[in-house]
Amino acid sequence: MILLPFYLWVLMGAEVAQVMQVGPFVEAFLFLIVIPLLLAVVTQVLSRGKASGERVMNATAWLPVPMMALALIVVVASQIGKVYNDMAIIVNVIPIYVAFLILMPWISRLIATWFGLNPGAGRALIFSSATRNSLVVLPLALALPPEWATIAAAVIVTQTIVELAGELIYIRLVPAVILRDR
């Protein structure tokens, strides 16, 4: 967060870094990332060792998957028009995302071998390292000035779509080719 203006200046020029306002970023970061994370930690800490807390945690353990799917559907549905409208620009970043998806499993496999991870842990490393949780930064992108927020949101949604397609390919390819059982 602190280095974002610097990164924008380096990658996109001084005029972009000057246009960016800190307030919306801080607000989005606090309310959409920090506070939910703190609430999750507090909930887990308070539920430990208590029968009722354990029941609540067990009952809600399945919620992240459907909630993430719902969030993904809502975000993609709300931003897909922007992706379509900015397709000429977005097409330029898709090869970068695809290259990342091709390279990351092999890099992760090397790391898994280096640390002596079992196949299950190695596969988890491959899957988790290949997805960058771009939807987490979407609120920050939407906090940009409107002329930048549109393209940033479109690029982030495109990245998510490419990563999801890659993960579907990984489901077959990783255990069969990249990291087999020993």
N, C-alpha and C positions, 0 to 999 in steps of 0.2 A: 504494500500500500504506500509506504513512504517513498519507495523508488519509482513508482509508476510515472510521475511527471518526468523523471530523468529518462526512463525507458521510452516514453512517448517522444521526448525531444531527440533522442538518439535515432529511433526508428522512423519517425515521421516528420521531424523538423520542429523548429522553435515555435512556429505559430500554433501547432497543436497543443504543445505543453502549456502555452499561455492561455489557450481557450478553456482548458480543463479547470473545473471548479472543484475544490477539495470537499466542500460540505456534502454534496450528494453521495460522494464515494464513502465518506466516513459513515454517513447515515445508513447507506445500504450495507456496508460491511458490519456495522454494529447490530442492526436489526435483523439482517437476513443470514448472518454467519455466526457472529460472536455470541449473541444472546441465545439462539437455539442450541448452540454447542454447549454453553454453560448450563442451560436447563437440562440437557441430556445427561451431562456429567453429574449434576446434583441429583437427578432422578435415580441414576444408577447407584450413587453413593448412599442415598437415603433408603433404597430398597434392599441393600445387602443385609443378609442375616435376619430379615424379617419375613415371616411366612406370607403375609399379605403382599409385601413388596415383590417377593419372588413370583407369586401368582400373577401379579400385574405384568411383570417383566416377561414371564413365559407367555402370557396371553397376547402381549403386543409384539412379541419377537418376530412375527410374520409380517407385520405392518410395513417395514421399509421397502420391500419389493413392490407391493401394489401402490404404495404412495409415490415411489420413484417413477413407476410406470405412469401414474396419473399426472405427476408433475411434468414428465417428458411429453405426454400427449398434449397437455395444456400449453406448454411452452412452444412446442413445434407448431401446433395449430395457430397460436397467436403470432408467430414469426415467419411462417412459411411464405406468406405473401412477400415479405421483405427479401427472403432468399430468392424467390422467383424474379422479383424486380431488379435485384442486384446481381443476377447470375453472371453477367459479363465480367464483373470484378471477382466474384467468388470462385469462378472456374480457375483462376490463377492460384488459389491456395489449396485446392483439392489435391494436387500432386504432392504437396508437402505433407498433408495428412496421411495420404496413402504410403508415402515413403517412410513416415514414422511408424505406421502399422506394420510395414514389412521389416524394418530394422529392429524394432523394440523386442520382439520375441527372442531374437537371436542374442541380443545384448543381455536380456533377462536370463536366458539359458546359461550364458557364461557366468553371470553373477550367481545363479543358483548352484552351478557346479563349483564355483570358487568357494562358496560358503557351505558346500556339502548338504544342500537342502534335499529332502526326499522329493519324489515326483509330484506329490500333491502340493507341497509348499512351493515348489518351483513353478508349477502351473499357476498357482495363485499369484505368484510374483509376475508372471508373464501377463496374465489378464489385468491385474491391477496397474501395472506400469504402462500398459498400452492405452488405458483410458485416463484422460487427464481431468475428468470431472469439470468439463467446461461449463456446464450449467451452473456451477457454483459462482462463476464470475459473471454470469449473465446479468444479475442485478447491478453489478458494478458497471457493466457496459451500458446498461439502460440509463445509468446516472450521468452518462456523457451528455454533452449538448446534443440536441435533436439531430443535427446534420451528421454527427459521428455515431450516435447511438444506433441509428438504423443499420448502417453497414456493419458495425461491431456485432450487433445482435444477429444479423444474417450470417456472418462468418462463424460465430459461436454455434449457432444452430446447425450449420453445415458440418462443422467439426463433429458435433454430437451424432449426426446422421451417419457420417463416414465411420466413426468409431463403432457405432452399433452394428453396421454392416460388417466391419472387420471382426467384431466379437463373434458374430454368427459364423464366420469362416474359421475363427480360432477354435470354436467348439469342436470341430472335426479335425483341424490341422494340428493343433498343439499336442493332443495325446497320441496321434497317429504318426506324426513326423518330427515335430520340434522337440518334444520331451516325452519320450516313451517310458513306460514302466521299466525298471531295471531288471 
